[in-house]
Amino acid sequence: MFKNFLCFGIILVIICFGIAYAAPCYGTHMPKEKQWILGLQGNFLIDRNLKDSHGSTSGDRYFLTSSFGVFDWICFDGKIGVGDVAWDNSNPGNLTYNTGFAGGYGFRIKGYENKNLGIKTVAGFQHISVHPRTACPASDKHRVIIDDWQGSVLISKDVGNFTPYLGARYGTVDFIRWVNDHDRKRIKSEKMCSVVIGMDYLVAKDTRLNIEGDFIDGEEVSLGISRDF
Protein backbone atom coordinates (compact mmCIF):
# COMPACT_ATOMS: atom_id res chain seq x y z
CA MET A 1 0.00 0.00 0.00
CA PHE A 2 2.86 2.40 0.83
CA LYS A 3 4.45 1.74 -2.57
CA ASN A 4 1.13 2.50 -4.27
CA PHE A 5 0.78 5.86 -2.54
CA LEU A 6 4.44 6.68 -3.18
CA CYS A 7 4.02 6.00 -6.89
CA PHE A 8 0.85 8.11 -6.98
CA GLY A 9 2.57 10.98 -5.20
CA ILE A 10 5.58 11.00 -7.51
CA ILE A 11 3.38 11.12 -10.59
CA LEU A 12 1.28 14.00 -9.23
CA VAL A 13 4.37 16.02 -8.34
CA ILE A 14 5.84 15.54 -11.82
CA ILE A 15 2.58 16.53 -13.51
CA CYS A 16 2.08 19.60 -11.35
CA PHE A 17 5.55 20.93 -12.19
CA GLY A 18 5.21 20.49 -15.94
CA ILE A 19 1.72 20.05 -17.33
CA ALA A 20 1.11 18.51 -20.75
CA TYR A 21 0.27 19.55 -24.25
CA ALA A 22 -1.41 17.72 -27.17
CA ALA A 23 -4.60 15.64 -27.23
CA PRO A 24 -4.92 13.08 -24.39
CA CYS A 25 -3.51 9.62 -25.19
CA TYR A 26 -6.19 7.74 -23.15
CA GLY A 27 -3.59 5.49 -21.48
CA THR A 28 -3.07 1.77 -22.06
CA HIS A 29 -6.40 0.41 -20.77
CA MET A 30 -8.41 -0.67 -23.83
CA PRO A 31 -11.85 -2.28 -24.23
CA LYS A 32 -12.03 -5.96 -25.09
CA GLU A 33 -13.59 -7.14 -28.34
CA LYS A 34 -17.14 -5.72 -28.71
CA GLN A 35 -16.83 -3.99 -25.32
CA TRP A 36 -17.54 -0.29 -24.65
CA ILE A 37 -15.78 2.12 -22.31
CA LEU A 38 -17.76 5.30 -21.57
CA GLY A 39 -16.62 8.31 -19.57
CA LEU A 40 -16.17 12.01 -18.92
CA GLN A 41 -13.03 14.01 -19.66
CA GLY A 42 -11.74 17.52 -19.05
CA ASN A 43 -8.84 18.77 -21.18
CA PHE A 44 -7.34 22.11 -20.11
CA LEU A 45 -4.97 23.91 -22.49
CA ILE A 46 -3.27 26.48 -20.27
CA ASP A 47 -0.74 27.92 -22.70
CA ARG A 48 0.53 26.72 -26.11
CA ASN A 49 3.03 28.87 -27.98
CA LEU A 50 2.41 29.48 -31.69
CA LYS A 51 5.01 29.82 -34.43
CA ASP A 52 6.34 33.03 -35.99
CA SER A 53 5.56 35.37 -33.09
CA HIS A 54 1.80 34.74 -33.27
CA GLY A 55 1.52 34.60 -29.49
CA SER A 56 -0.11 31.70 -27.69
CA THR A 57 -3.47 29.97 -27.35
CA SER A 58 -5.38 28.43 -24.46
CA GLY A 59 -8.80 26.95 -23.71
CA ASP A 60 -10.88 24.43 -21.78
CA ARG A 61 -12.61 21.40 -23.33
CA TYR A 62 -15.21 19.08 -21.73
CA PHE A 63 -16.18 15.76 -23.32
CA LEU A 64 -18.33 12.68 -23.17
CA THR A 65 -15.95 9.92 -24.26
CA SER A 66 -16.38 6.43 -25.67
CA SER A 67 -14.10 3.61 -26.82
CA PHE A 68 -15.19 0.47 -28.67
CA GLY A 69 -13.13 -2.69 -29.00
CA VAL A 70 -13.21 -3.87 -32.61
CA PHE A 71 -10.91 -6.72 -31.60
CA ASP A 72 -8.91 -7.29 -28.41
CA TRP A 73 -5.92 -5.59 -30.04
CA ILE A 74 -7.55 -2.50 -31.62
CA CYS A 75 -10.17 0.00 -30.49
CA PHE A 76 -11.73 3.19 -31.81
CA ASP A 77 -12.04 6.27 -29.56
CA GLY A 78 -14.55 9.10 -29.89
CA LYS A 79 -15.61 12.16 -27.92
CA ILE A 80 -18.13 14.98 -28.16
CA GLY A 81 -18.53 18.10 -26.05
CA VAL A 82 -17.82 21.81 -25.84
CA GLY A 83 -14.75 24.03 -25.70
CA ASP A 84 -13.57 27.63 -25.72
CA VAL A 85 -10.44 29.33 -27.08
CA ALA A 86 -8.35 32.35 -26.08
CA TRP A 87 -5.64 33.91 -28.24
CA ASP A 88 -2.94 36.08 -26.64
CA ASN A 89 -1.26 38.14 -29.37
CA SER A 90 -0.06 41.64 -30.24
CA ASN A 91 -1.98 42.02 -33.53
CA PRO A 92 -5.02 42.26 -33.58
CA GLY A 93 -4.77 42.00 -29.78
CA ASN A 94 -5.92 39.45 -27.22
CA LEU A 95 -9.17 37.70 -28.17
CA THR A 96 -11.53 35.35 -26.32
CA TYR A 97 -13.81 33.06 -28.36
CA ASN A 98 -16.86 31.83 -26.45
CA THR A 99 -17.82 28.20 -25.87
CA GLY A 100 -18.83 26.16 -28.90
CA PHE A 101 -18.76 22.62 -30.29
CA ALA A 102 -15.75 20.35 -29.68
CA GLY A 103 -15.20 16.74 -30.71
CA GLY A 104 -12.53 14.18 -31.46
CA TYR A 105 -11.71 10.69 -32.68
CA GLY A 106 -8.82 8.26 -32.81
CA PHE A 107 -7.73 4.67 -32.44
CA ARG A 108 -5.32 2.59 -30.34
CA ILE A 109 -3.44 -0.62 -31.13
CA LYS A 110 -2.14 -3.00 -28.46
CA GLY A 111 1.51 -3.98 -28.76
CA TYR A 112 3.74 -6.04 -26.47
CA GLU A 113 2.08 -7.30 -23.28
CA ASN A 114 3.42 -9.33 -20.33
CA LYS A 115 0.53 -10.16 -18.00
CA ASN A 116 2.80 -11.74 -15.38
CA LEU A 117 4.78 -8.52 -15.00
CA GLY A 118 1.78 -6.24 -15.58
CA ILE A 119 3.50 -4.53 -18.52
CA LYS A 120 1.61 -3.31 -21.60
CA THR A 121 2.42 -1.18 -24.66
CA VAL A 122 -0.06 0.72 -26.84
CA ALA A 123 0.33 2.88 -29.96
CA GLY A 124 -2.36 5.36 -30.95
CA PHE A 125 -3.55 8.35 -32.95
CA GLN A 126 -5.87 11.08 -31.58
CA HIS A 127 -7.46 14.24 -33.00
CA ILE A 128 -9.46 17.01 -31.29
CA SER A 129 -11.25 19.87 -33.07
CA VAL A 130 -12.70 22.90 -31.26
CA HIS A 131 -15.15 25.31 -32.97
CA PRO A 132 -15.85 28.22 -30.61
CA ARG A 133 -18.27 31.01 -31.38
CA THR A 134 -17.11 34.08 -33.32
CA ALA A 135 -15.47 37.00 -31.52
CA CYS A 136 -16.35 40.51 -32.74
CA PRO A 137 -14.00 43.16 -31.34
CA ALA A 138 -14.29 46.64 -32.90
CA SER A 139 -15.58 46.40 -36.50
CA ASP A 140 -14.05 43.00 -37.45
CA LYS A 141 -15.45 39.51 -37.06
CA HIS A 142 -12.90 36.90 -35.93
CA ARG A 143 -13.50 33.14 -36.25
CA VAL A 144 -11.18 30.30 -35.25
CA ILE A 145 -10.91 26.50 -35.30
CA ILE A 146 -8.38 24.57 -33.21
CA ASP A 147 -7.17 21.26 -34.69
CA ASP A 148 -5.10 19.14 -32.30
CA TRP A 149 -3.32 16.11 -33.87
CA GLN A 150 -0.99 13.53 -32.36
CA GLY A 151 0.44 10.03 -32.56
CA SER A 152 1.83 8.29 -29.47
CA VAL A 153 3.50 5.16 -28.11
CA LEU A 154 2.95 4.29 -24.42
CA ILE A 155 4.22 1.69 -21.95
CA SER A 156 2.55 1.00 -18.60
CA LYS A 157 3.17 -1.04 -15.45
CA ASP A 158 0.45 -2.26 -13.06
CA VAL A 159 1.18 -1.39 -9.42
CA GLY A 160 -1.80 -2.60 -7.43
CA ASN A 161 -4.76 -0.41 -8.39
CA PHE A 162 -2.43 2.11 -10.04
CA THR A 163 -1.26 1.88 -13.65
CA PRO A 164 1.34 4.57 -14.36
CA TYR A 165 2.39 5.00 -17.98
CA LEU A 166 5.11 6.76 -19.90
CA GLY A 167 5.48 7.43 -23.60
CA ALA A 168 6.51 9.59 -26.53
CA ARG A 169 4.26 11.53 -28.88
CA TYR A 170 4.45 13.68 -31.97
CA GLY A 171 1.72 16.22 -32.59
CA THR A 172 0.73 19.77 -33.39
CA VAL A 173 -1.96 22.31 -32.57
CA ASP A 174 -3.21 24.07 -35.72
CA PHE A 175 -4.73 27.50 -35.00
CA ILE A 176 -6.90 28.30 -38.04
CA ARG A 177 -8.38 31.79 -38.01
CA TRP A 178 -10.52 33.96 -40.28
CA VAL A 179 -11.10 37.73 -40.25
CA ASN A 180 -14.46 38.80 -41.68
CA ASP A 181 -14.91 35.29 -43.17
CA HIS A 182 -12.26 35.68 -45.89
CA ASP A 183 -8.76 36.39 -44.50
CA ARG A 184 -7.83 32.78 -43.58
CA LYS A 185 -4.53 31.76 -41.99
CA ARG A 186 -3.29 28.46 -40.49
CA ILE A 187 -0.83 28.96 -37.62
CA LYS A 188 1.01 25.96 -36.17
CA SER A 189 2.33 25.46 -32.66
CA GLU A 190 6.05 25.67 -31.90
CA LYS A 191 6.61 22.28 -30.25
CA MET A 192 5.78 18.94 -31.89
CA CYS A 193 7.65 16.23 -29.92
CA SER A 194 7.20 15.50 -26.23
CA VAL A 195 7.27 12.87 -23.51
CA VAL A 196 3.93 12.09 -21.87
CA ILE A 197 3.30 10.71 -18.39
CA GLY A 198 -0.01 9.60 -16.95
CA MET A 199 -1.81 7.25 -14.62
CA ASP A 200 -4.99 5.19 -14.37
CA TYR A 201 -6.39 4.40 -10.91
CA LEU A 202 -8.99 1.67 -10.41
CA VAL A 203 -11.41 3.27 -7.92
CA ALA A 204 -14.04 0.51 -8.15
CA LYS A 205 -14.78 -2.53 -10.29
CA ASP A 206 -14.60 -1.45 -13.96
CA THR A 207 -14.28 2.26 -13.00
CA ARG A 208 -11.05 4.21 -13.49
CA LEU A 209 -9.73 7.70 -12.91
CA ASN A 210 -7.14 9.06 -15.36
CA ILE A 211 -4.70 11.96 -15.15
CA GLU A 212 -2.20 12.77 -17.87
CA GLY A 213 0.57 15.32 -18.32
CA ASP A 214 3.98 16.15 -19.78
CA PHE A 215 7.15 16.83 -17.82
CA ILE A 216 9.33 18.34 -20.57
CA ASP A 217 7.44 21.27 -22.11
CA GLY A 218 3.94 22.58 -22.68
CA GLU A 219 1.06 23.51 -20.42
CA GLU A 220 -1.98 21.26 -20.69
CA VAL A 221 -3.54 18.67 -18.39
CA SER A 222 -6.35 16.14 -18.86
CA LEU A 223 -8.50 14.50 -16.19
CA GLY A 224 -11.09 11.79 -16.76
CA ILE A 225 -13.24 9.05 -15.32
CA SER A 226 -14.47 6.03 -17.26
CA ARG A 227 -16.32 2.74 -16.82
CA ASP A 228 -16.18 -0.55 -18.72
CA PHE A 229 -19.47 -1.90 -20.08
WONORPE-V445387 format. One record per residue. N is the residue number from 1. PSI is psi in degrees with one decimal (NA if undefined). Layout:
BEGIN
N,PSI + N,PSI
END
This chain:
BEGIN
1,-41.4 + 2,-41.5 + 3,-38.9 + 4,-47.4 + 5,-34.4 + 6,-45.5 + 7,-46.0 + 8,-44.1 + 9,-41.6 + 10,-44.6 + 11,-43.6 + 12,-40.5 + 13,-44.9 + 14,-45.5 + 15,-40.9 + 16,-28.4 + 17,-11.1 + 18,88.8 + 19,158.6 + 20,167.9 + 21,164.1 + 22,162.8 + 23,145.0 + 24,144.9 + 25,-12.4 + 26,-12.8 + 27,-168.8 + 28,-2.5 + 29,119.3 + 30,152.6 + 31,150.0 + 32,174.5 + 33,127.3 + 34,24.5 + 35,147.4 + 36,147.1 + 37,122.9 + 38,147.7 + 39,-173.5 + 40,145.2 + 41,138.2 + 42,130.0 + 43,116.9 + 44,105.7 + 45,105.6 + 46,-41.2 + 47,120.5 + 48,114.9 + 49,141.1 + 50,154.3 + 51,161.4 + 52,42.2 + 53,34.8 + 54,16.9 + 55,-142.8 + 56,162.5 + 57,155.7 + 58,171.2 + 59,159.9 + 60,139.9 + 61,140.8 + 62,129.7 + 63,149.8 + 64,128.9 + 65,153.7 + 66,147.5 + 67,137.9 + 68,129.1 + 69,107.3 + 70,-50.3 + 71,177.4 + 72,-20.7 + 73,-3.4 + 74,140.1 + 75,156.0 + 76,138.6 + 77,142.2 + 78,156.0 + 79,151.5 + 80,141.4 + 81,-144.2 + 82,158.8 + 83,160.0 + 84,170.0 + 85,139.7 + 86,144.8 + 87,113.4 + 88,114.8 + 89,165.0 + 90,-24.3 + 91,110.1 + 92,8.8 + 93,163.8 + 94,134.6 + 95,145.8 + 96,121.2 + 97,127.1 + 98,166.5 + 99,135.2 + 100,-166.9 + 101,143.4 + 102,144.5 + 103,172.3 + 104,168.2 + 105,167.3 + 106,-172.2 + 107,159.8 + 108,145.6 + 109,127.9 + 110,135.3 + 111,-132.6 + 112,139.4 + 113,133.0 + 114,99.2 + 115,-32.1 + 116,-37.9 + 117,-7.8 + 118,30.0 + 119,138.8 + 120,143.8 + 121,145.0 + 122,136.0 + 123,144.7 + 124,168.1 + 125,136.3 + 126,146.5 + 127,135.1 + 128,138.7 + 129,131.2 + 130,128.3 + 131,78.4 + 132,168.3 + 133,156.1 + 134,142.1 + 135,139.9 + 136,71.5 + 137,144.4 + 138,-130.2 + 139,-0.8 + 140,153.2 + 141,121.2 + 142,128.8 + 143,147.6 + 144,150.3 + 145,134.3 + 146,123.3 + 147,120.2 + 148,113.9 + 149,144.9 + 150,151.3 + 151,147.1 + 152,158.3 + 153,125.4 + 154,151.7 + 155,136.7 + 156,162.4 + 157,122.2 + 158,129.7 + 159,86.5 + 160,-127.0 + 161,-6.2 + 162,142.0 + 163,85.5 + 164,147.6 + 165,155.7 + 166,146.7 + 167,179.3 + 168,148.2 + 169,155.1 + 170,124.2 + 171,170.7 + 172,151.3 + 173,117.6 + 174,120.8 + 175,104.4 + 176,117.4 + 177,150.9 + 178,146.7 + 179,120.0 + 180,35.6 + 181,10.5 + 182,-30.5 + 183,88.4 + 184,137.9 + 185,135.4 + 186,119.8 + 187,127.6 + 188,159.0 + 189,159.9 + 190,-49.5 + 191,141.8 + 192,-29.2 + 193,142.6 + 194,170.4 + 195,129.5 + 196,144.7 + 197,142.9 + 198,-177.5 + 199,137.3 + 200,143.0 + 201,121.7 + 202,102.5 + 203,-25.2 + 204,174.5 + 205,123.1 + 206,10.1 + 207,127.9 + 208,143.1 + 209,146.4 + 210,137.8 + 211,139.5 + 212,141.5 + 213,-175.0 + 214,133.7 + 215,16.7 + 216,-55.5 + 217,160.8 + 218,164.6 + 219,81.8 + 220,146.0 + 221,146.5 + 222,141.0 + 223,141.8 + 224,162.6 + 225,139.5 + 226,160.5 + 227,139.2 + 228,139.4 + 229,NA
END
